[in-house]
Amino acid sequence: MAKSITKDAIKVGVDIGRGIMVSAKGHPAQIVAVAAAAGVAVVATAVGYATVTGMQSLVRSIQQRK
């Protein structure tokens, strides 16, 4: 289950980053700034998605024990 959550989180993060990188046009400094923003977005999305998905799994397992 944890592998699936990690794979999903990485996929969502990469998709977000890819969407941001599409707008990287113009001056090299702008491209670097957009790349940095995409990197931050990838990490934040992956961590947030994994946290939410992990918490949902935890809640389900606790509910099943009752």
N, C-alpha and C positions, 0 to 999 in steps of 0.2 A: 504494500500500500504506500509506503513512504517513497519508494522509487517512482511510482506513478505521480504522486504529488509533486515531486521534484521535477520530473519531466514536464508536467503541465505548467509549472511555474516558470521554468526556463523558456518554454515555447511562448507563453504569453509575454514574457519580458522581451524576448527577441523580436516578436511581432511588433511590439510597441516601439522598440529601438529602430527597427526597419522603417516603420512609418515616419519616424522623425528624420531619419537619414535621407529620405526621399527629398526633403525640403532643403538639404545642404547644397546651396548654390551660391556662387558669387566669390567674393574675396576669400583668400585662404584663411584669414582670421575668423571669418564667419563660419567657414566649414569646420574649423577646429572647435569653435564654440558650440555649434550644433552637435558635433560628435560627442563633446563632453556632456551636453544635455541629454543626448540619447543614452549614453552610458549610465548616467544617474537614473534616468527613467527605467532602464532595463533592470538595474539592481533594485530600485524601490518597488517596481511592479512585481518582480520575482519574490522578494521578501514578503510583501504584503499578501500576495496570492497564496504563497505557501503557508503563511500564518493563518489566514482565514480558512483554508482548506484543512489544515492540521487541526484547528480548533473545532471545525465541524465534525471531523472524525472522532475527536476526543469526546465531544458532547454525545455523539451517537453511541459510542462504547459505554459511556456512563449510563445513558438511558436504557441500554440493553441489560445492564446489570440489575436494574431495579425490578 
